């Protein structure tokens, strides 16, 4: 099996479960007191199915070596420097400005 087999199939199974739950709710096969409660249960079922699928597939796939996982996360990457560059500050400023603008737009 491929490198991201469990993640892909887990994501797909969770999305399909949530969609199937939504179709069952809209078809009145499952009844809830409100649409919000139906959405909550749909998300919970999708998440649970996703986790179960990932765990099941992971039991049957081979583990990766530690050397193969180097560089997967920020903390395992080789860093040239730990300095925050001006580019990061500009990006952070743009995000803050967008949040402030959206607060004024959607008042």
N, CA, C and O of each residue as an XYZ file, in Angstrom:
428
protein
N       0.837     -1.180      0.000
C       0.000      0.000      0.000
C       0.879      1.240      0.000
O       2.040      1.186      0.406
N       0.330      2.344     -0.451
C       1.091      3.571     -0.586
C       1.380      4.252      0.742
O       0.963      3.784      1.801
N       2.091      5.351      0.669
C       2.509      6.071      1.866
C       1.333      6.660      2.624
O       1.288      6.580      3.852
N       0.402      7.236      1.930
C      -0.710      7.930      2.578
C      -2.014      7.160      2.441
O      -3.092      7.753      2.402
N      -1.915      5.855      2.368
C      -3.108      5.036      2.143
C      -4.133      5.197      3.249
O      -5.310      5.439      2.980
N      -3.692      5.064      4.491
C      -4.633      5.134      5.614
C      -5.266      6.514      5.714
O      -6.468      6.629      5.954
N      -4.475      7.554      5.532
C      -5.015      8.912      5.615
C      -6.035      9.193      4.534
O      -7.094      9.762      4.799
N      -5.710      8.789      3.306
C      -6.635      9.034      2.198
C      -7.937      8.284      2.383
O      -9.015      8.872      2.292
N      -7.846      6.979      2.646
C      -9.074      6.185      2.772
C      -9.856      6.559      4.026
O     -11.084      6.473      4.031
N      -9.176      6.966      5.076
C      -9.879      7.434      6.270
C     -10.650      8.710      5.999
O     -11.797      8.857      6.422
N     -10.010      9.636      5.287
C     -10.688     10.879      4.926
C     -11.891     10.600      4.031
O     -12.976     11.143      4.241
N     -11.686      9.760      3.049
C     -12.775      9.436      2.125
C     -13.934      8.745      2.843
O     -15.095      9.080      2.608
N     -13.630      7.787      3.712
C     -14.684      7.088      4.447
C     -15.440      8.033      5.368
O     -16.660      7.925      5.487
N     -14.743      8.955      6.020
C     -15.411      9.915      6.897
C     -16.334     10.856      6.142
O     -17.437     11.161      6.594
N     -15.870     11.312      4.988
C     -16.703     12.212      4.169
C     -17.935     11.465      3.655
O     -19.044     11.998      3.685
N     -17.738     10.243      3.188
C     -18.875      9.451      2.683
C     -19.874      9.177      3.804
O     -21.083      9.252      3.584
N     -19.379      8.858      5.014
C     -20.281      8.612      6.146
C     -21.080      9.863      6.499
O     -22.278      9.778      6.771
N     -20.425     11.025      6.498
C     -21.129     12.273      6.816
C     -22.165     12.608      5.740
O     -23.262     13.068      6.056
N     -21.820     12.379      4.477
C     -22.773     12.632      3.393
C     -23.955     11.678      3.482
O     -25.103     12.084      3.304
N     -23.668     10.397      3.760
C     -24.754      9.412      3.889
C     -25.671      9.769      5.054
O     -26.889      9.619      4.953
N     -25.101     10.234      6.145
C     -25.920     10.652      7.287
C     -26.788     11.850      6.917
O     -27.962     11.907      7.282
N     -26.214     12.799      6.198
C     -26.972     13.980      5.782
C     -28.126     13.582      4.864
O     -29.231     14.107      4.999
N     -27.883     12.670      3.940
C     -28.939     12.206      3.036
C     -30.034     11.491      3.830
O     -31.221     11.665      3.552
N     -29.630     10.682      4.823
C     -30.625      9.981      5.645
C     -31.463     10.960      6.460
O     -32.662     10.745      6.638
N     -30.852     12.028      6.956
C     -31.596     13.031      7.725
C     -32.553     13.789      6.814
O     -33.712     14.004      7.168
N     -32.070     14.192      5.645
C     -32.931     14.945      4.728
C     -34.046     14.087      4.140
O     -35.094     14.604      3.752
N     -33.819     12.769      4.075
C     -34.851     11.862      3.590
C     -35.782     11.382      4.685
O     -36.622     10.513      4.450
N     -35.643     11.939      5.879
C     -36.466     11.634      7.046
C     -36.348     10.178      7.488
O     -37.271      9.644      8.102
N     -35.221      9.529      7.183
C     -34.972      8.187      7.692
C     -34.464      8.248      9.125
O     -34.660      7.313      9.901
N     -33.806      9.358      9.476
C     -33.325      9.610     10.828
C     -33.888     10.957     11.256
O     -33.820     11.928     10.504
N     -34.439     11.017     12.454
C     -35.020     12.266     12.919
C     -34.271     12.839     14.113
O     -33.879     12.105     15.020
N     -34.076     14.132     14.108
C     -33.457     14.849     15.221
C     -34.352     16.022     15.576
O     -35.254     16.381     14.819
N     -34.098     16.612     16.724
C     -34.897     17.742     17.179
C     -34.624     19.019     16.406
O     -35.492     19.888     16.324
N     -33.419     19.147     15.834
C     -33.086     20.355     15.095
C     -32.032     20.023     14.040
O     -31.392     18.972     14.080
N     -31.872     20.943     13.103
C     -30.856     20.763     12.069
C     -29.451     20.841     12.659
O     -28.538     20.163     12.187
N     -29.279     21.667     13.692
C     -27.980     21.795     14.332
C     -27.557     20.479     14.983
O     -26.393     20.090     14.896
N     -28.488     19.802     15.627
C     -28.200     18.515     16.245
C     -27.870     17.470     15.182
O     -26.979     16.645     15.382
N     -28.575     17.498     14.065
C     -28.292     16.572     12.971
C     -26.895     16.817     12.410
O     -26.173     15.868     12.103
N     -26.514     18.076     12.275
C     -25.173     18.407     11.788
C     -24.104     17.943     12.762
O     -23.056     17.447     12.350
N     -24.369     18.102     14.056
C     -23.417     17.662     15.068
C     -23.204     16.161     14.989
O     -22.065     15.695     15.006
N     -24.279     15.404     14.903
C     -24.149     13.951     14.827
C     -23.507     13.514     13.514
O     -22.744     12.549     13.494
N     -23.800     14.199     12.438
C     -23.172     13.880     11.159
C     -21.665     14.078     11.221
O     -20.904     13.256     10.712
N     -21.233     15.177     11.850
C     -19.799     15.428     12.003
C     -19.164     14.380     12.910
O     -18.060     13.910     12.635
N     -19.847     14.013     13.983
C     -19.311     13.008     14.901
C     -19.189     11.651     14.220
O     -18.190     10.955     14.399
N     -20.196     11.270     13.442
C     -20.123      9.988     12.725
C     -19.011     10.004     11.687
O     -18.272      9.028     11.554
N     -18.885     11.092     10.959
C     -17.820     11.196      9.967
C     -16.446     11.107     10.603
O     -15.563     10.422     10.088
N     -16.261     11.803     11.732
C     -14.983     11.772     12.430
C     -14.687     10.380     12.970
O     -13.562      9.891     12.859
N     -15.694      9.746     13.552
C     -15.506      8.405     14.115
C     -15.177      7.368     13.048
O     -14.292      6.533     13.238
N     -15.883      7.421     11.939
C     -15.617      6.492     10.835
C     -14.222      6.737     10.274
O     -13.512      5.789      9.939
N     -13.830      7.990     10.172
C     -12.497      8.323      9.676
C     -11.419      7.742     10.582
O     -10.478      7.114     10.097
N     -11.547      7.942     11.885
C     -10.570      7.404     12.820
C     -10.522      5.880     12.785
O      -9.443      5.288     12.800
N     -11.685      5.250     12.738
C     -11.732      3.792     12.704
C     -11.083      3.246     11.435
O     -10.363      2.249     11.482
N     -11.335      3.896     10.309
C     -10.739      3.455      9.045
C      -9.230      3.623      9.062
O      -8.500      2.734      8.624
N      -8.757      4.754      9.564
C      -7.311      4.984      9.648
C      -6.662      3.943     10.560
O      -5.607      3.405     10.224
N      -7.273      3.655     11.704
C      -6.707      2.672     12.626
C      -6.692      1.279     12.004
O      -5.716      0.544     12.152
N      -7.753      0.920     11.320
C      -7.845     -0.410     10.710
C      -6.816     -0.588      9.603
O      -6.137     -1.612      9.545
N      -6.698      0.390      8.738
C      -5.733      0.285      7.638
C      -4.302      0.347      8.170
O      -3.417     -0.324      7.640
N      -4.070      1.140      9.205
C      -2.730      1.246      9.770
C      -2.256     -0.063     10.393
O      -1.054     -0.322     10.457
N      -3.191     -0.883     10.851
C      -2.806     -2.171     11.421
C      -2.237     -3.112     10.359
O      -1.461     -4.010     10.682
N      -2.615     -2.914      9.105
C      -2.191     -3.820      8.043
C      -1.113     -3.239      7.131
O      -0.721     -3.882      6.158
N      -0.634     -2.046      7.427
C       0.435     -1.456      6.623
C       1.734     -1.468      7.409
O       1.727     -1.505      8.640
N       2.826     -1.436      6.705
C       4.147     -1.489      7.317
C       4.512     -0.123      7.893
O       4.221      0.912      7.294
N       5.157     -0.133      9.068
C       5.605      1.121      9.682
C       6.788      1.682      8.914
O       7.566      0.939      8.316
N       6.911      2.980      8.936
C       8.047      3.643      8.298
C       9.211      3.724      9.284
O       9.015      3.760     10.499
N      10.408      3.751      8.742
C      11.588      3.943      9.567
C      11.646      5.394     10.025
O      11.063      6.279      9.399
N      12.354      5.627     11.124
C      12.524      6.992     11.640
C      13.227      7.864     10.602
O      12.904      9.043     10.459
N      14.187      7.287      9.879
C      14.919      8.049      8.873
C      13.999      8.501      7.740
O      14.193      9.576      7.174
N      12.999      7.682      7.408
C      12.064      8.048      6.341
C      11.145      9.188      6.750
O      10.613      9.891      5.891
N      10.955      9.379      8.037
C      10.042     10.412      8.527
C      10.728     11.739      8.806
O      10.072     12.710      9.183
N      12.035     11.790      8.624
C      12.757     13.046      8.849
C      12.286     14.096      7.854
O      12.220     13.837      6.652
N      11.965     15.255      8.347
C      11.520     16.343      7.494
C      10.018     16.418      7.295
O       9.535     17.287      6.569
N       9.266     15.519      7.929
C       7.808     15.531      7.763
C       7.191     16.700      8.519
O       6.255     17.330      8.026
N       7.702     16.994      9.703
C       7.188     18.106     10.477
C       8.223     19.223     10.559
O       9.383     19.031     10.196
N       7.807     20.365     11.025
C       8.698     21.518     11.135
C       9.874     21.224     12.060
O      11.004     21.634     11.793
N       9.602     20.520     13.136
C      10.643     20.290     14.139
C      11.662     19.244     13.703
O      12.748     19.179     14.278
N      11.343     18.428     12.710
C      12.311     17.442     12.227
C      13.019     17.902     10.963
O      13.841     17.165     10.419
N      12.720     19.096     10.488
C      13.396     19.639      9.305
C      14.706     20.293      9.722
O      14.847     20.802     10.834
N      15.648     20.265      8.806
C      16.879     21.000      9.050
C      16.603     22.476      8.796
O      16.126     22.863      7.729
N      16.914     23.289      9.799
C      16.615     24.712      9.704
C      17.909     25.488      9.459
O      18.948     25.205     10.056
N      17.817     26.451      8.585
C      18.976     27.311      8.352
C      19.117     28.320      9.476
O      20.226     28.647      9.899
N      17.975     28.813      9.959
C      18.003     29.744     11.084
C      16.646     29.733     11.756
O      15.640     29.372     11.145
N      16.623     30.125     12.996
C      15.372     30.204     13.757
C      14.848     31.632     13.820
O      13.978     31.933     14.638
N      15.359     32.508     12.976
C      14.989     33.914     12.986
C      13.674     34.090     12.233
O      13.460     33.491     11.179
N      12.810     34.910     12.785
C      11.564     35.247     12.095
C      11.887     36.312     11.058
O      12.380     37.391     11.384
N      11.601     35.988      9.821
C      11.962     36.889      8.729
C      10.913     37.983      8.563
O       9.788     37.832      9.041
N      11.260     39.076      7.897
C      10.276     40.139      7.647
C       9.085     39.635      6.821
O       7.972     40.142      6.957
N       9.322     38.656      5.983
C       8.236     38.095      5.170
C       7.143     37.489      6.054
O       5.957     37.609      5.745
N       7.535     36.842      7.145
C       6.567     36.263      8.071
C       5.778     37.364      8.774
O       4.569     37.230      8.966
N       6.451     38.456      9.163
C       5.755     39.567      9.812
C       4.753     40.225      8.865
O       3.671     40.632      9.287
N       5.110     40.329      7.598
C       4.179     40.905      6.604
C       2.961     40.002      6.451
O       1.829     40.482      6.408
N       3.194     38.699      6.370
C       2.091     37.744      6.246
C       1.178     37.808      7.472
O      -0.046     37.811      7.335
N       1.766     37.860      8.663
C       0.973     37.953      9.889
C       0.177     39.254      9.933
O      -0.977     39.260     10.360
N       0.790     40.361      9.490
C       0.087     41.638      9.443
C      -1.090     41.617      8.487
O      -2.140     42.190      8.774
N      -0.918     40.957      7.351
C      -2.022     40.832      6.383
C      -3.171     40.025      6.961
O      -4.333     40.362      6.740
N      -2.869     38.973      7.692
C      -3.919     38.162      8.306
C      -4.671     38.972      9.358
O      -5.900     38.925      9.405
N      -3.962     39.703     10.193
C      -4.606     40.540     11.208
C      -5.466     41.609     10.540
O      -6.589     41.857     10.979
N      -4.956     42.244      9.485
C      -5.724     43.266      8.769
C      -6.985     42.666      8.149
O      -8.045     43.291      8.171
N      -6.875     41.470      7.604
C      -8.050     40.807      7.019
C      -9.086     40.495      8.093
O     -10.282     40.662      7.856
N      -8.651     40.049      9.263
C      -9.585     39.767     10.353
C     -10.299     41.036     10.816
O     -11.505     41.013     11.062
N      -9.570     42.130     10.934
C     -10.180     43.402     11.341
C     -11.165     43.875     10.280
O     -12.261     44.328     10.609
N     -10.780     43.772      9.005
C     -11.666     44.194      7.919
C     -12.942     43.362      7.894
O     -14.031     43.900      7.693
N     -12.816     42.055      8.096
C     -14.004     41.191      8.097
C     -14.920     41.504      9.270
O     -16.139     41.381      9.152
N     -14.348     41.909     10.406
C     -15.177     42.305     11.533
C     -16.007     43.544     11.224
O     -17.155     43.644     11.658
N     -15.438     44.491     10.478
C     -16.211     45.684     10.096
C     -17.222     45.376      8.994
O     -18.317     45.938      8.982
N     -16.866     44.496      8.081
C     -17.781     44.172      6.968
C     -19.003     43.420      7.456
O     -20.115     43.700      7.009
N     -18.823     42.466      8.368
C     -19.935     41.604      8.792
C     -20.507     41.989     10.149
O     -20.910     41.117     10.919
N     -20.545     43.269     10.447
C     -21.175     43.735     11.693
C     -22.643     43.685     11.613
O     -23.326     44.042     12.573
